[in-house]
Amino acid sequence: MDVPEFEDLLGRHGEDVSTWPDNRRDAALALLRTSEQARAAMAEAQLLRRALLSDAVRAPPDLVDRIMQKARQSDVVPAKPATEPDSK
């Protein structure tokens, strides 16, 4: 097994190698023992899984109001709508 195949299986089956197809599991584990790239891909997949399972980050309840207030106070002039090109 090479790293691209490992990454493909990682994307398809997740970071729990015990759930991978029987005929690929041993090769994947062997690659993990010898390949820094495979270990890095596995670490990234594990990090992503933890991030997805963590509690959602909540914005402060007044965030939209504060953003809109700043936008109204800014000196930025809204862009003019685009005009249609002349049709000839």
TORKOL-481504 format. One record per atom (N, C-alpha, C): residue number from 1; chain; atom name; residue in three letters; z, x, y. Coordinates in nm, 3 decimals, padded with zeros to 5 digits, always signed. Example, Ala and Ser with C-alpha at 12.3 -4.5 7.8 and 13.67 -1.06 7.14 Angstrom:
# TORKOL-481504
    n  chain  atom  res       zz       xx       yy
    1      A     N  Ala  +00.780  +01.319  -00.569
    1      A    CA  Ala  +00.780  +01.230  -00.450
    1      A     C  Ala  +00.780  +01.320  -00.330
    2      A     N  Ser  +00.708  +01.285  -00.225
    2      A    CA  Ser  +00.714  +01.367  -00.106
    2      A     C  Ser  +00.787  +01.290  +00.003
END
This chain:
# TORKOL-481504
    n  chain  atom  res       zz       xx       yy
    1      A     N  Met  +00.000  +00.085  -00.117
    1      A    CA  Met  +00.000  +00.000  +00.000
    1      A     C  Met  +00.000  +00.090  +00.124
    2      A     N  Asp  -00.077  +00.047  +00.223
    2      A    CA  Asp  -00.078  +00.121  +00.350
    2      A     C  Asp  -00.008  +00.037  +00.457
    3      A     N  Val  +00.011  +00.096  +00.573
    3      A    CA  Val  +00.086  +00.030  +00.679
    3      A     C  Val  +00.019  -00.099  +00.727
    4      A     N  Pro  -00.114  -00.101  +00.748
    4      A    CA  Pro  -00.175  -00.228  +00.790
    4      A     C  Pro  -00.152  -00.342  +00.688
    5      A     N  Glu  -00.160  -00.312  +00.561
    5      A    CA  Glu  -00.133  -00.416  +00.460
    5      A     C  Glu  +00.014  -00.459  +00.466
    6      A     N  Phe  +00.102  -00.363  +00.484
    6      A    CA  Phe  +00.244  -00.393  +00.496
    6      A     C  Phe  +00.268  -00.484  +00.617
    7      A     N  Glu  +00.209  -00.450  +00.730
    7      A    CA  Glu  +00.226  -00.530  +00.852
    7      A     C  Glu  +00.169  -00.671  +00.833
    8      A     N  Asp  +00.060  -00.682  +00.760
    8      A    CA  Asp  +00.002  -00.813  +00.731
    8      A     C  Asp  +00.100  -00.897  +00.649
    9      A     N  Leu  +00.156  -00.838  +00.544
    9      A    CA  Leu  +00.252  -00.909  +00.460
    9      A     C  Leu  +00.378  -00.943  +00.540
   10      A     N  Leu  +00.419  -00.854  +00.626
   10      A    CA  Leu  +00.536  -00.877  +00.711
   10      A     C  Leu  +00.512  -00.998  +00.801
   11      A     N  Gly  +00.393  -01.006  +00.856
   11      A    CA  Gly  +00.358  -01.120  +00.941
   11      A     C  Gly  +00.348  -01.250  +00.863
   12      A     N  Arg  +00.301  -01.242  +00.741
   12      A    CA  Arg  +00.284  -01.363  +00.660
   12      A     C  Arg  +00.413  -01.412  +00.597
   13      A     N  His  +00.497  -01.320  +00.551
   13      A    CA  His  +00.612  -01.357  +00.469
   13      A     C  His  +00.747  -01.329  +00.534
   14      A     N  Gly  +00.748  -01.261  +00.648
   14      A    CA  Gly  +00.873  -01.232  +00.715
   14      A     C  Gly  +00.936  -01.103  +00.666
   15      A     N  Glu  +01.053  -01.074  +00.722
   15      A    CA  Glu  +01.116  -00.944  +00.697
   15      A     C  Glu  +01.200  -00.938  +00.571
   16      A     N  Asp  +01.215  -01.048  +00.500
   16      A    CA  Asp  +01.290  -01.048  +00.374
   16      A     C  Asp  +01.194  -01.016  +00.259
   17      A     N  Val  +01.188  -00.889  +00.222
   17      A    CA  Val  +01.091  -00.844  +00.121
   17      A     C  Val  +01.114  -00.913  -00.013
   18      A     N  Ser  +01.234  -00.961  -00.038
   18      A    CA  Ser  +01.260  -01.029  -00.167
   18      A     C  Ser  +01.182  -01.158  -00.180
   19      A     N  Thr  +01.131  -01.211  -00.070
   19      A    CA  Thr  +01.051  -01.333  -00.076
   19      A     C  Thr  +00.901  -01.305  -00.083
   20      A     N  Trp  +00.863  -01.180  -00.079
   20      A    CA  Trp  +00.722  -01.143  -00.085
   20      A     C  Trp  +00.669  -01.162  -00.227
   21      A     N  Pro  +00.538  -01.171  -00.241
   21      A    CA  Pro  +00.480  -01.184  -00.375
   21      A     C  Pro  +00.526  -01.070  -00.466
   22      A     N  Asp  +00.557  -01.105  -00.591
   22      A    CA  Asp  +00.609  -01.007  -00.687
   22      A     C  Asp  +00.519  -00.884  -00.698
   23      A     N  Asn  +00.388  -00.906  -00.697
   23      A    CA  Asn  +00.296  -00.794  -00.719
   23      A     C  Asn  +00.283  -00.701  -00.598
   24      A     N  Arg  +00.347  -00.732  -00.485
   24      A    CA  Arg  +00.340  -00.646  -00.365
   24      A     C  Arg  +00.477  -00.591  -00.326
   25      A     N  Arg  +00.582  -00.650  -00.380
   25      A    CA  Arg  +00.719  -00.616  -00.339
   25      A     C  Arg  +00.753  -00.469  -00.365
   26      A     N  Asp  +00.729  -00.419  -00.486
   26      A    CA  Asp  +00.763  -00.280  -00.518
   26      A     C  Asp  +00.688  -00.181  -00.429
   27      A     N  Ala  +00.560  -00.210  -00.405
   27      A    CA  Ala  +00.481  -00.121  -00.320
   27      A     C  Ala  +00.534  -00.123  -00.176
   28      A     N  Ala  +00.576  -00.239  -00.130
   28      A    CA  Ala  +00.630  -00.251  +00.005
   28      A     C  Ala  +00.760  -00.171  +00.017
   29      A     N  Leu  +00.847  -00.185  -00.081
   29      A    CA  Leu  +00.973  -00.111  -00.078
   29      A     C  Leu  +00.950  +00.040  -00.084
   30      A     N  Ala  +00.852  +00.083  -00.163
   30      A    CA  Ala  +00.819  +00.225  -00.171
   30      A     C  Ala  +00.767  +00.275  -00.037
   31      A     N  Leu  +00.684  +00.194  +00.027
   31      A    CA  Leu  +00.631  +00.234  +00.158
   31      A     C  Leu  +00.744  +00.243  +00.261
   32      A     N  Leu  +00.838  +00.151  +00.256
   32      A    CA  Leu  +00.951  +00.156  +00.348
   32      A     C  Leu  +01.032  +00.285  +00.332
   33      A     N  Arg  +01.040  +00.336  +00.211
   33      A    CA  Arg  +01.114  +00.460  +00.189
   33      A     C  Arg  +01.043  +00.582  +00.245
   34      A     N  Thr  +00.910  +00.575  +00.257
   34      A    CA  Thr  +00.834  +00.694  +00.294
   34      A     C  Thr  +00.766  +00.687  +00.431
   35      A     N  Ser  +00.757  +00.570  +00.490
   35      A    CA  Ser  +00.678  +00.556  +00.613
   35      A     C  Ser  +00.764  +00.514  +00.732
   36      A     N  Glu  +00.766  +00.599  +00.832
   36      A    CA  Glu  +00.836  +00.567  +00.956
   36      A     C  Glu  +00.770  +00.447  +01.024
   37      A     N  Gln  +00.637  +00.438  +01.018
   37      A    CA  Gln  +00.565  +00.326  +01.079
   37      A     C  Gln  +00.606  +00.194  +01.014
   38      A     N  Ala  +00.618  +00.193  +00.882
   38      A    CA  Ala  +00.659  +00.071  +00.812
   38      A     C  Ala  +00.802  +00.034  +00.851
   39      A     N  Arg  +00.890  +00.132  +00.858
   39      A    CA  Arg  +01.028  +00.104  +00.897
   39      A     C  Arg  +01.035  +00.051  +01.041
   40      A     N  Ala  +00.952  +00.107  +01.129
   40      A    CA  Ala  +00.949  +00.060  +01.268
   40      A     C  Ala  +00.898  -00.084  +01.275
   41      A     N  Ala  +00.796  -00.115  +01.196
   41      A    CA  Ala  +00.743  -00.252  +01.193
   41      A     C  Ala  +00.849  -00.349  +01.140
   42      A     N  Met  +00.922  -00.306  +01.038
   42      A    CA  Met  +01.028  -00.389  +00.982
   42      A     C  Met  +01.139  -00.410  +01.085
   43      A     N  Ala  +01.178  -00.305  +01.154
   43      A    CA  Ala  +01.284  -00.316  +01.256
   43      A     C  Ala  +01.241  -00.410  +01.368
   44      A     N  Glu  +01.116  -00.403  +01.407
   44      A    CA  Glu  +01.065  -00.491  +01.512
   44      A     C  Glu  +01.067  -00.637  +01.465
   45      A     N  Ala  +01.027  -00.661  +01.341
   45      A    CA  Ala  +01.029  -00.797  +01.285
   45      A     C  Ala  +01.172  -00.851  +01.278
   46      A     N  Gln  +01.266  -00.766  +01.240
   46      A    CA  Gln  +01.406  -00.808  +01.233
   46      A     C  Gln  +01.462  -00.839  +01.372
   47      A     N  Leu  +01.425  -00.758  +01.469
   47      A    CA  Leu  +01.468  -00.780  +01.607
   47      A     C  Leu  +01.412  -00.913  +01.659
   48      A     N  Leu  +01.286  -00.937  +01.631
   48      A    CA  Leu  +01.223  -01.062  +01.673
   48      A     C  Leu  +01.292  -01.181  +01.609
   49      A     N  Arg  +01.322  -01.173  +01.481
   49      A    CA  Arg  +01.390  -01.283  +01.411
   49      A     C  Arg  +01.527  -01.310  +01.475
   50      A     N  Arg  +01.602  -01.204  +01.503
   50      A    CA  Arg  +01.733  -01.222  +01.566
   50      A     C  Arg  +01.719  -01.287  +01.704
   51      A     N  Ala  +01.618  -01.245  +01.778
   51      A    CA  Ala  +01.597  -01.302  +01.911
   51      A     C  Ala  +01.562  -01.450  +01.902
   52      A     N  Leu  +01.481  -01.486  +01.805
   52      A    CA  Leu  +01.442  -01.626  +01.789
   52      A     C  Leu  +01.557  -01.713  +01.742
   53      A     N  Leu  +01.650  -01.654  +01.669
   53      A    CA  Leu  +01.764  -01.730  +01.617
   53      A     C  Leu  +01.882  -01.735  +01.714
   54      A     N  Ser  +01.878  -01.653  +01.819
   54      A    CA  Ser  +01.991  -01.648  +01.912
   54      A     C  Ser  +01.991  -01.771  +02.001
   55      A     N  Asp  +02.103  -01.793  +02.065
   55      A    CA  Asp  +02.115  -01.905  +02.157
   55      A     C  Asp  +02.016  -01.888  +02.271
   56      A     N  Ala  +01.961  -01.999  +02.314
   56      A    CA  Ala  +01.866  -01.995  +02.425
   56      A     C  Ala  +01.938  -01.956  +02.554
   57      A     N  Val  +01.869  -01.882  +02.637
   57      A    CA  Val  +01.923  -01.846  +02.767
   57      A     C  Val  +01.897  -01.963  +02.861
   58      A     N  Arg  +01.998  -02.007  +02.926
   58      A    CA  Arg  +01.986  -02.120  +03.019
   58      A     C  Arg  +01.983  -02.070  +03.162
   59      A     N  Ala  +01.889  -02.123  +03.236
   59      A    CA  Ala  +01.882  -02.090  +03.378
   59      A     C  Ala  +01.991  -02.169  +03.450
   60      A     N  Pro  +02.040  -02.114  +03.561
   60      A    CA  Pro  +02.139  -02.189  +03.638
   60      A     C  Pro  +02.080  -02.324  +03.680
   61      A     N  Pro  +02.162  -02.429  +03.685
   61      A    CA  Pro  +02.109  -02.563  +03.714
   61      A     C  Pro  +02.039  -02.574  +03.849
   62      A     N  Asp  +02.075  -02.492  +03.944
   62      A    CA  Asp  +02.016  -02.503  +04.078
   62      A     C  Asp  +01.900  -02.404  +04.099
   63      A     N  Leu  +01.852  -02.343  +03.995
   63      A    CA  Leu  +01.749  -02.239  +04.012
   63      A     C  Leu  +01.622  -02.293  +04.077
   64      A     N  Val  +01.573  -02.406  +04.031
   64      A    CA  Val  +01.450  -02.463  +04.088
   64      A     C  Val  +01.470  -02.493  +04.235
   65      A     N  Asp  +01.585  -02.550  +04.270
   65      A    CA  Asp  +01.612  -02.581  +04.411
   65      A     C  Asp  +01.613  -02.455  +04.496
   66      A     N  Arg  +01.673  -02.347  +04.445
   66      A    CA  Arg  +01.678  -02.222  +04.521
   66      A     C  Arg  +01.538  -02.162  +04.537
   67      A     N  Ile  +01.458  -02.169  +04.434
   67      A    CA  Ile  +01.320  -02.116  +04.442
   67      A     C  Ile  +01.241  -02.196  +04.544
   68      A     N  Met  +01.252  -02.329  +04.538
   68      A    CA  Met  +01.176  -02.413  +04.631
   68      A     C  Met  +01.222  -02.391  +04.775
   69      A     N  Gln  +01.352  -02.371  +04.794
   69      A    CA  Gln  +01.404  -02.345  +04.928
   69      A     C  Gln  +01.346  -02.214  +04.983
   70      A     N  Lys  +01.343  -02.111  +04.900
   70      A    CA  Lys  +01.286  -01.982  +04.944
   70      A     C  Lys  +01.137  -01.998  +04.974
   71      A     N  Ala  +01.068  -02.076  +04.893
   71      A    CA  Ala  +00.924  -02.095  +04.914
   71      A     C  Ala  +00.898  -02.166  +05.047
   72      A     N  Arg  +00.980  -02.265  +05.078
   72      A    CA  Arg  +00.964  -02.336  +05.205
   72      A     C  Arg  +00.996  -02.246  +05.325
   73      A     N  Gln  +01.084  -02.150  +05.307
   73      A    CA  Gln  +01.124  -02.061  +05.416
   73      A     C  Gln  +01.027  -01.945  +05.436
   74      A     N  Ser  +00.941  -01.922  +05.340
   74      A    CA  Ser  +00.854  -01.804  +05.349
   74      A     C  Ser  +00.744  -01.824  +05.453
   75      A     N  Asp  +00.687  -01.713  +05.497
   75      A    CA  Asp  +00.579  -01.716  +05.595
   75      A     C  Asp  +00.443  -01.718  +05.528
   76      A     N  Val  +00.442  -01.738  +05.398
   76      A    CA  Val  +00.316  -01.736  +05.325
   76      A     C  Val  +00.238  -01.863  +05.357
   77      A     N  Val  +00.113  -01.845  +05.394
   77      A    CA  Val  +00.026  -01.958  +05.425
   77      A     C  Val  -00.047  -01.997  +05.296
   78      A     N  Pro  -00.045  -02.125  +05.261
   78      A    CA  Pro  -00.114  -02.166  +05.139
   78      A     C  Pro  -00.263  -02.132  +05.146
   79      A     N  Ala  -00.319  -02.098  +05.035
   79      A    CA  Ala  -00.461  -02.066  +05.028
   79      A     C  Ala  -00.543  -02.191  +05.051
   80      A     N  Lys  -00.659  -02.174  +05.117
   80      A    CA  Lys  -00.748  -02.287  +05.137
   80      A     C  Lys  -00.814  -02.319  +05.003
   81      A     N  Pro  -00.839  -02.448  +04.980
   81      A    CA  Pro  -00.911  -02.483  +04.856
   81      A     C  Pro  -01.049  -02.419  +04.855
   82      A     N  Ala  -01.094  -02.383  +04.740
   82      A    CA  Ala  -01.228  -02.322  +04.728
   82      A     C  Ala  -01.333  -02.427  +04.761
   83      A     N  Thr  -01.436  -02.385  +04.833
   83      A    CA  Thr  -01.547  -02.476  +04.862
   83      A     C  Thr  -01.652  -02.457  +04.756
   84      A     N  Glu  -01.725  -02.563  +04.735
   84      A    CA  Glu  -01.832  -02.555  +04.636
   84      A     C  Glu  -01.948  -02.476  +04.693
   85      A     N  Pro  -02.010  -02.392  +04.610
   85      A    CA  Pro  -02.125  -02.314  +04.660
   85      A     C  Pro  -02.241  -02.407  +04.694
   86      A     N  Asp  -02.322  -02.360  +04.790
   86      A    CA  Asp  -02.440  -02.438  +04.826
   86      A     C  Asp  -02.532  -02.448  +04.706
   87      A     N  Ser  -02.581  -02.569  +04.683
   87      A    CA  Ser  -02.677  -02.583  +04.571
   87      A     C  Ser  -02.816  -02.587  +04.630
   88      A     N  Lys  -02.899  -02.497  +04.587
   88      A    CA  Lys  -03.034  -02.487  +04.640
   88      A     C  Lys  -03.133  -02.501  +04.529
END
